[in-house]
Amino acid sequence: MIGLISALEEEITLLKDNLELEQVVVQSGIEFHFGNLAGQKVILLRCGVGKVNAAVATQLLIDRFGVKAVIFSGLAGSLVPNLKPGDIVISNYVVQYDIDLTAFGRRPGEIPDLARMIEASPALVRAACEAYEDTAVIEPEIGQMLVGTIATGDTFISDKKKICWLQREFGAVATEMEGGAVGQVCFMNRVPFVIIRVISDTAENTAAGEYIVFLDEASQLSYKIISHLLSKITTVNMSGSAVRL
């Protein structure tokens, strides 16, 4: 069974609409929707915004429901000039940029006894890229796709200095508020994961307005790619979900 998580209700609406629903289980205030989607047994849920919500939801998926992989989808802000609204970022690494133990000689984002940069499942990354390519064949007007590091923190980024720092420190291409927490929980439990984000804004001064305007369109793109991805998962080996750096 595959866990599908998004932060906002708007980000899972199309997935819910197309889910062959079997049951709904409520745990810790989160609704877990069980069913079939694109030929795959899935659990679909909205975790809410932020790292704690994402971590709680991911651990429940693993502990209580025994998912074999986790896919997080939603929106993100671009950190590089060549990424525009409608483009897709697939994580090869995630990092929590707001973990700061530099006073103790640690690097920004470094988690003691764990990892600084957490690698997504190479097999799921590859399958997600193929799903994007499948979508592009049907809809050639779709935005570009980039595989890269996604920087996570409990702050909505709209500051150019912060953007430059995230690029310089982590080589990040996109920023959001959940993926790094999902990655850490999956890493600790040896469960494969991948983060798929549609760029909704440029993470600068007008980011909040751009985010709201683009929400519905970005959610449609996420749904199309995830549908193609789910059809591929049975054919991929999902080992090697995380590494220590």
Backbone torsions as a table, in degrees:
resi	resn	phi	psi	omega
1	MET	NA	142.0	-176.4
2	ILE	-110.1	134.1	175.9
3	GLY	-92.0	128.8	177.8
4	LEU	-116.5	118.4	-176.6
5	ILE	-122.9	141.7	167.5
6	SER	-138.8	162.1	-177.4
7	ALA	-84.0	-36.6	-171.7
8	LEU	-114.0	151.7	178.4
9	GLU	-60.3	-39.9	-179.6
10	GLU	-62.1	-26.7	-177.7
11	GLU	-78.5	-16.6	179.7
12	ILE	-113.4	0.7	-174.8
13	THR	-57.3	-48.7	-178.8
14	LEU	-66.8	-36.6	176.5
15	LEU	-62.9	-43.9	178.6
16	LYS	-64.5	-40.5	-178.6
17	ASP	-62.8	-29.6	-177.1
18	ASN	-102.2	0.7	178.9
19	LEU	-77.6	131.3	170.7
20	GLU	-81.0	90.2	-169.2
21	LEU	-70.7	133.5	176.8
22	GLU	-108.7	-43.3	177.8
23	GLN	-164.0	162.6	175.7
24	VAL	-124.1	127.6	178.1
25	VAL	-117.8	132.8	178.7
26	VAL	-104.5	125.0	178.4
27	GLN	-139.4	129.1	179.8
28	SER	52.9	36.0	177.8
29	GLY	77.6	4.7	-178.5
30	ILE	-106.3	135.5	176.2
31	GLU	-90.4	120.1	177.5
32	PHE	-102.6	113.9	-176.8
33	HIS	-97.2	114.4	-179.7
34	PHE	-94.8	139.2	177.1
35	GLY	174.0	-162.8	-179.2
36	ASN	-117.2	136.1	178.5
37	LEU	-145.2	124.4	178.9
38	ALA	53.4	39.7	176.6
39	GLY	77.6	12.8	-176.2
40	GLN	-126.1	139.7	172.1
41	LYS	-73.8	124.3	-176.2
42	VAL	-134.6	160.3	166.2
43	ILE	-121.4	122.3	-174.5
44	LEU	-112.0	136.0	-179.8
45	LEU	-155.2	157.2	170.7
46	ARG	-105.6	119.4	-175.5
47	CYS	-89.9	-21.9	-171.5
48	GLY	95.8	168.9	-173.7
49	VAL	-83.1	140.5	170.9
50	GLY	106.4	164.0	-172.6
51	LYS	-69.1	-39.6	-178.9
52	VAL	-64.3	-46.3	178.0
53	ASN	-58.3	-44.1	-178.8
54	ALA	-64.8	-41.2	-179.4
55	ALA	-66.3	-43.9	178.5
56	VAL	-59.1	-47.8	-178.6
57	ALA	-62.5	-42.4	-178.3
58	THR	-66.4	-42.4	179.8
59	GLN	-65.4	-37.6	176.5
60	LEU	-64.1	-42.4	177.6
61	LEU	-56.8	-39.9	-176.7
62	ILE	-79.5	-49.5	-173.9
63	ASP	-72.6	-51.1	-173.2
64	ARG	-84.5	-37.3	-170.6
65	PHE	-110.8	-6.2	170.4
66	GLY	63.7	38.0	179.7
67	VAL	-65.2	151.0	-178.7
68	LYS	-96.7	-11.9	178.0
69	ALA	-162.4	156.0	179.9
70	VAL	-127.8	132.2	175.4
71	ILE	-120.8	120.5	176.7
72	PHE	-107.2	131.4	-180.0
73	SER	-132.6	156.2	178.5
74	GLY	160.5	-153.6	-174.7
75	LEU	-104.0	161.0	178.4
76	ALA	-153.2	160.9	174.9
77	GLY	-95.6	140.5	179.1
78	SER	-76.8	141.1	175.3
79	LEU	-111.6	-2.8	-177.6
80	VAL	-128.3	147.3	-172.5
81	PRO	-62.6	-28.9	-174.2
82	ASN	-83.0	-3.4	177.4
83	LEU	-99.1	124.1	-176.8
84	LYS	-120.7	164.3	175.4
85	PRO	-52.7	131.5	-177.1
86	GLY	101.2	-14.3	175.0
87	ASP	-78.7	158.9	-174.9
88	ILE	-117.2	134.1	174.3
89	VAL	-115.1	129.3	175.8
90	ILE	-113.1	128.7	-174.1
91	SER	-73.3	130.7	159.8
92	ASN	-99.6	-28.1	173.0
93	TYR	-139.0	154.6	170.1
94	VAL	-127.0	151.3	178.5
95	VAL	-145.8	144.1	176.3
96	GLN	-97.4	98.0	-171.4
97	TYR	-69.2	-20.6	-175.5
98	ASP	-90.9	5.4	169.8
99	ILE	-81.7	118.8	-171.7
100	ASP	-132.9	98.2	174.1
101	LEU	-116.2	32.0	-178.2
102	THR	-64.1	-23.1	177.2
103	ALA	-64.0	-19.6	179.9
104	PHE	-107.1	18.0	176.9
105	GLY	84.7	8.8	178.2
106	ARG	-86.3	157.1	174.7
107	ARG	-81.7	151.3	175.6
108	PRO	-53.0	135.1	179.7
109	GLY	84.4	-5.2	-176.6
110	GLU	-80.1	129.9	178.4
111	ILE	-106.4	116.8	-177.7
112	PRO	-54.7	137.7	177.3
113	ASP	62.5	17.5	179.6
114	LEU	-132.9	-101.0	-177.9
115	ALA	-162.0	153.5	173.8
116	ARG	-90.8	-54.5	177.4
117	MET	-110.1	128.2	-177.8
118	ILE	-110.2	130.0	-175.6
119	GLU	-88.7	132.7	172.7
120	ALA	-72.2	161.4	178.7
121	SER	-58.6	118.3	178.9
122	PRO	-56.3	-37.0	-179.6
123	ALA	-67.2	-40.5	178.0
124	LEU	-70.3	-35.4	175.2
125	VAL	-61.4	-46.0	179.2
126	ARG	-61.5	-44.7	-179.8
127	ALA	-64.8	-37.3	178.1
128	ALA	-65.7	-38.7	177.1
129	CYS	-63.8	-41.7	177.7
130	GLU	-65.0	-36.7	177.5
131	ALA	-64.3	-38.9	174.8
132	TYR	-61.4	-44.5	-179.8
133	GLU	-62.5	-39.7	176.9
134	ASP	-61.8	-42.8	179.5
135	THR	-64.7	-39.3	-178.6
136	ALA	-66.3	-29.6	177.2
137	VAL	-64.4	-41.2	-178.8
138	ILE	-77.6	-37.1	-177.4
139	GLU	-127.6	82.0	-175.9
140	PRO	-62.6	-14.2	-179.9
141	GLU	-83.0	-1.7	-179.3
142	ILE	-60.2	150.8	-179.9
143	GLY	-64.8	173.2	179.9
144	GLN	-73.9	163.3	178.1
145	MET	-119.7	140.8	178.8
146	LEU	-136.6	132.7	172.3
147	VAL	-95.3	128.5	-177.7
148	GLY	-172.3	-178.0	-179.3
149	THR	-78.3	134.1	176.4
150	ILE	-108.7	126.8	-178.4
151	ALA	-99.2	127.9	-175.0
152	THR	-115.1	138.9	173.7
153	GLY	-163.9	159.9	-178.6
154	ASP	-83.7	46.1	177.2
155	THR	-143.4	136.4	173.6
156	PHE	-82.9	112.4	-172.4
157	ILE	-78.2	126.9	174.8
158	SER	-147.1	33.5	-175.6
159	ASP	-128.9	125.5	-174.4
160	LYS	-64.4	-36.3	178.4
161	LYS	-63.1	-39.7	178.7
162	LYS	-66.2	-38.7	177.6
163	ILE	-59.2	-47.9	-179.6
164	CYS	-61.8	-39.2	179.6
165	TRP	-65.3	-42.7	179.4
166	LEU	-63.4	-38.9	176.6
167	GLN	-65.1	-47.4	-175.1
168	ARG	-68.9	-44.6	-173.4
169	GLU	-77.1	-37.4	-172.3
170	PHE	-120.4	-8.2	-173.6
171	GLY	64.6	29.3	-175.7
172	ALA	-77.1	147.9	178.6
173	VAL	-110.5	-15.7	-179.3
174	ALA	-150.7	156.7	180.0
175	THR	-133.2	144.8	179.4
176	GLU	-157.9	-165.7	-168.2
177	MET	-125.6	9.7	-177.1
178	GLU	-136.2	-33.7	-167.1
179	GLY	-57.9	-38.5	-179.5
180	GLY	-64.5	-36.2	177.7
181	ALA	-68.6	-41.6	175.3
182	VAL	-59.5	-44.8	179.9
183	GLY	-61.1	-43.2	-179.6
184	GLN	-62.7	-46.1	-179.9
185	VAL	-63.0	-42.9	178.9
186	CYS	-65.3	-40.7	177.2
187	PHE	-58.4	-46.9	-176.9
188	MET	-66.7	-26.0	-178.9
189	ASN	-104.1	2.9	-179.6
190	ARG	56.2	45.4	177.4
191	VAL	-112.3	128.4	179.6
192	PRO	-62.2	144.7	178.1
193	PHE	-148.5	162.2	169.5
194	VAL	-151.3	145.9	177.0
195	ILE	-110.0	127.5	178.8
196	ILE	-119.7	118.1	-176.0
197	ARG	-124.3	137.3	172.1
198	VAL	-99.0	128.9	179.7
199	ILE	-68.9	125.8	-179.4
200	SER	-113.0	-18.8	-175.1
201	ASP	-157.1	173.6	-176.7
202	THR	-100.8	11.2	176.7
203	ALA	57.0	27.1	176.3
204	GLU	-113.5	-157.0	-170.0
205	ASN	-60.0	-31.3	-178.2
206	THR	-95.9	15.2	-171.4
207	ALA	-59.9	-44.1	-175.8
208	ALA	-61.0	-44.1	178.7
209	GLY	-65.5	-41.6	178.7
210	GLU	-62.9	-39.7	-178.8
211	TYR	-59.1	-49.6	-177.4
212	ILE	-64.3	-43.7	-177.8
213	VAL	-62.9	-37.1	-171.4
214	PHE	-92.7	-0.9	-171.1
215	LEU	-56.6	-50.1	-176.6
216	ASP	-65.8	-45.3	-178.7
217	GLU	-63.4	-42.1	179.8
218	ALA	-65.1	-37.3	179.8
219	SER	-64.6	-35.4	176.3
220	GLN	-64.1	-41.2	178.3
221	LEU	-63.7	-43.4	178.8
222	SER	-58.8	-45.0	-178.8
223	TYR	-60.6	-43.9	-177.8
224	LYS	-63.2	-43.1	-178.6
225	ILE	-69.6	-42.7	-179.3
226	ILE	-64.7	-37.8	177.8
227	SER	-59.2	-44.6	177.1
228	HIS	-67.0	-38.9	-179.3
229	LEU	-63.2	-43.4	-178.4
230	LEU	-60.3	-35.1	-179.5
231	SER	-69.1	-16.0	-178.0
232	LYS	-97.9	-16.8	-168.8
233	ILE	-62.8	-33.8	-179.5
234	THR	-67.0	-14.1	-176.4
235	THR	-102.7	0.0	-177.4
236	VAL	-111.5	150.4	173.5
237	ASN	-89.8	116.1	-171.8
238	MET	-96.5	25.5	177.4
239	SER	-74.8	165.9	178.4
240	GLY	72.7	47.3	-173.7
241	SER	-76.5	-20.7	-178.3
242	ALA	-158.9	153.4	176.9
243	VAL	-135.9	156.9	174.1
244	ARG	-88.8	139.8	176.5
245	LEU	-119.3	NA	NA
